[in-house]
Amino acid sequence: MLLRRRRIQALDAVERLVALQAQVPRDPYVALWTRVEGFRAEALSNAMEERRVVRMTLLRGTLHTVTARDALALRSLIQPAIEKVALRSSPLRTLVRAGMDLDEGVGFMKTLLQESPKTRAELVQAIAERWPDVDADSLGYAMYVIPTVQTTPRGLWNRSGASRFTTVEAWLGRPVDERGDLLAFIRRYLAAFGPATVADAQYWSGLTRLGVAFERMRPSLRTYVDENGRELFDLPNARRPNADTPAPVRFLPEYDNVVIGHKDRTRIVGPGTARWTEVGWGIVLVGGFTSARWILERERDAATLRIEPFRRLTRSKRAEVADEGDRLAAFLMDGAGSRDVRIAATT
């Protein structure tokens, strides 16, 4: 949805992308603004407040915004990847080797989280009281293997709150579905990010050994070979634009699915653009490739959208970047206060 904005409901867009990166609360809003025609932040924020959308640990063991329906359907599929991320923590491994019953610790935390939402610090304090001789902070990392959601008001538009968690079942009234459909999950990935290699799908999801699943699906998929000899898979009727299709300027949030959708980031990340990974900066696509980074600097009722190109832009492209940047600043400011767009000279 980056070649042209789509007239689509916000929650449909979230599901089309499977889930939206949400380590930064603002990021899902920017991700939808740049893809959905006429997107209003309240469409996502209200759905989150009504528990039709949640923030939860999901792909690669990182925080995502996902519909409640997908929270229930997908969490069990991603559980192995989440456990791998959480349990490879060396302090946690040390506790297990020392004899800590991890299942008991996880069960204790799950009971507390079901009772009421809690911050990680509150869990650690409860662990310390329950097991005075255990490294409570290290054991606290095990909370991430529990299917949880991050509760509101955290994540709501222009609101904030402590990072509190409760179980999926307590928040949504139903436990996660243990019968996840892996093949349907892969099809949804390909619908959003294909053509892609098996390695791409594994990188995006955090899961391993997906080759077996792709082989099962091979008769129902189309395959290609890229310029490096790698086999790519895609849905047979997927739209694949021609290479010369114009790609308009697009502003992406600090973390965006399209950048993490493939192991081979050269499909979108141009050479010499490593600086975009700096905390707090989003990225700007020009011609379909990362070409600049952006940050919004606010002061009272005024804001400046600062843009730093990675490469020299033509006069017309700089004007296009400035126009799109002004629209983004207006969105982020809710149309209130003065705003300015400043594009730095290319170094």
N, C-alpha and C positions, 0 to 999 in steps of 0.2 A: 504493500500500500504506500510506496514511496514515489512511484512514477506519477501518480495522481491521487489526490485525496478521494476517499470513497464516501458515499452517502450510506452510512451504516450505523446502527446503534452502537453505543460505546461498549456494551458488554459483548456484543457479537464480535467487535474488533478485538477485544481481549481474548476471546476464545479462538479467533482466527489465528492469532499469534501464539496460542496455547497458554502463555503466561507472560507477564511483563516484569522485567527487572525492577526491583523496588527497594534496593538498599538505601537509596535516597528517596524520601517520601514524595518529592515533587516529580521524580522521573516518569512514573506512569502517565501523569497528566501531559507532560511534554511529548511523550511517545505517541499518545493518542491525538493530541493537537496537530501534530505534523502528518497524521495519516487520515483523520476523519473530518469530512467536510462539516463545518459548523459546530465542531465539538465544543461543548460547554463543560467546564470542570465539575459543575454540580452534578452532571450525569453520572460521573464515576464516584464522586464524594458521597452523594446521597445513597447510591447503591451500596457503598461500603458501610454507611451508617445503618442501613436496613439489612445488612448481613447477606446481601446478594453477591457481594464481592468481598474477598478477604486478602490479607497479607500473610503469607506463610512461607516457611522453609520448603523449597521444592527443588527445581533443577540445579544440579551441581552442589546441592546443599546450601544454596544462597536464597535470600529473601525475594519473593515474587508476589505480584498482585495477580490474583486468579479468581475466576468466578466460583461461587460456592459449589456449583455443580462439579466443576473440575477439581476443586479442593478435595471433594469426596472421592472422585473417580481416579485421580492421578497419584495421590500421595503414596499409596502402597506400591505402585510401580517404581517410584523414585526412591523408596525406602532403602534399598541396598546402597545407592550412591550416598545418601545422607548419612547412613551408618558408617560408611567408609571414611567420609570427611570427618565426622565427629570422633570416631574411635581411633583414628590415626594420630590424634593429639598425643604427643609423647607423655605429658603429665597424666593423662587418663590411662594410657597403657601402663605406666608405672604403678598406678593404683591397682589395676587388675592383677599385675604380676605380684603385687604385695599381698594379694588375697582378698581385695575388696569384691564383694558380690555386686556386680554391676546391675544385675536384674533387680536386686533389692533396692539399690539406689534409684534406678529409673522408676520403679513402682512407687517409691516414696514421693518422688517429685511429681509423678502423674496424679497421684491422689491430691496433692496440694494444689496443682493447677486446675484440677476439676472443681475444687471447692470455690476458687475465686482467682481472677487474673493476678499474676505476680510478675515482678521484674526479676531478672536474673540475680540481682543482688539480694533480693528477698529470699529467693530459693537457696542461695549460698548460705545465708544466715541460718535458715532452717536446717540445712544439712549440717552446719557446724554444731548446732544444738543437739541434733540427733546422733552424730558421730564426731565427738570432740577430738578424737585422735586421727581423723582423716583430713587430708588436704581438701577442704570443702570447695575451694575455688576450682580446682581441677575436676572434681566430681561434677561440678555444676555444668560442665560442657556436655555431659550426657543428656541434658534436657533436650538437646536438639534432635535426638533420635525419637522423641515423643511427637506424634502428630499434633502440632499446635498451630494456633493463629495468633497474630499480633493484634491486640484489641484496639478499638477506637477509643479516644479521638486521634491517636497516632495514625497518620496517613490521610486524614481528611484534608480537604482543600483549605489552605491558609489557616489551619489549626495545628496545634501541637499537643503533645502529651508524652508521658513516660512510656518507655518501651515495655509494655506488659504483655504477658502471654497467658493463654488458657488453652485447654484441649479443643480440638476440632469438634468433638462430640458435645462438649459443654456449650460451645458458641453456636453451632449449627443444629444441634438437637439430634444429630445422627453420627454414627461412627464412620470412619473411612471405609470405602468398599475394598475388601481384600481380593476381589476378583478382577483386578485391572486387566485391560485388554491391550497388550503390548503392541500387537500389529496395528490396531486402530491408532494408537499413540504415534507410531512411526509414520503412518499415513498423514496424520495431522502435521507432523514435522515437515514432511515433504511438501504438503500443500502450502506451507508458509515459506519454506527455505530451499526447496528443491530447485534444480538438480543438486544432489549432495552425495558425498561418499559415506560409507559406513563410519569411518573415522569422524566425519563431521557430526553425524547424529550422536555418536558417543560423546564427543566433546561438548556438544550443546546440552545434552541431558545429564551427563555425569555417569551414565550407565556404561557397562563394558559388555563385551561378547555379544554385540548385536548382530554380528555377521550371520548367525544361525537364523535369526528372525528375518533378515533381508533375503536369505536364500529361500525361505518358505514363501516369501512374497514375490520372488522374482517373476513368476509367470504373470502376475497382475501389474507389473511395473515396466516402465521403459528404461533402458540403460543407454549410457553414452560413455565415451572415453574422452577425457580432457587432454589439453596439450602436453600434460606431463604423464600421460598414460594411465591416469587413475580412473577407475570405473565410477560413474555417477548414476544415481537412481532418481527417478521422478515418477509422479503419477502420469498415466498415459494421456490424459486430457488436460494437463496443466498448461497454462499460458506461459510461453517462453518468448519474451520480446526479442526482436532482432538486436544485434549488437549496436546498431546505429540509432536505436531509440533514444530520443532526448531525455535526459534525467534532470529535472529541475532542482534548484537549490533546496535543501532540506536541513533543518536544525534538529539534531538528535540530543537526547539527554545525556547525562554523564555516563550512564550505563544503558545500553540499548540492545535489544535482542538481535538486531540485524548484524551487529558487530561480533556478537558471541555465537551467532548461529552456525558458524563453520569453523573448523580447526584451521583451515587455510584462510587467514584473514586478508591475504593479498587480493581477494575478490573485491574488497571494499576499502581496506586501509592502504593508502598509497605510501610510497617510500618516503622516509624522512619525517614521518608524522608521529613519532613515539611520544612527543610532548602532550598529546591529547589525553594521555592516561593520568595526568596530574589531577589530584582530588579537587573537585569543585567545578571542573570545566566540562562542558558538553562539546559536541563536535558538529561541524558543518560539512554537509556533502555538497560538492560541486561537480557536476558531471558524473555523479554516482560514486565518487571517491572522497575519502576524508581529505579536506583541503584547508580547513581552518578549525579553530576552537573558539568557544564563546563562554562568557560568564556574565551574570547579571549582578551589578553592584548597586545596592539600594541604600538610600539615605533619606530618612523621613518620607516625604511624599514625592520623591524624585528617584529615578533609576537610570543607570547607563548600562546598555548592553555593549560589552567590550568584545571585539572580535579580533583574533590574531591569525592571519593566514599562514599556512605552511609553505605556500608557493605563490608565485606571482599570478594575480588574477587580472583578466582584461577589464577594461573600464565598464563594459556591459555586465560582466559577472559581478564586479564589485557593487554595481547598482542593484543587481538582483539580490545579492547577499544583504545589502542594506535594507531593501524593501521587506524581505522576509524577516529579517531581524527586528524591524520595527513592529511587524505584526506579532511576533513572538513576545516582545517586550510589553505590548499592549495586553496580550493574553495574561502574562505573568503578573501584571500590575492591575488586572481586573478593570482596565480602562481608567483607573484613577491616578492622578498625579502626572507630573511631567516625565518625559522619557527622552533619551538620546541614544543614538547608535554610533559607535566609533569603531572604525576599522583601522587597525594599525598598518603601518607600512611593512611590506615584506622584507625580511632580513636576508 
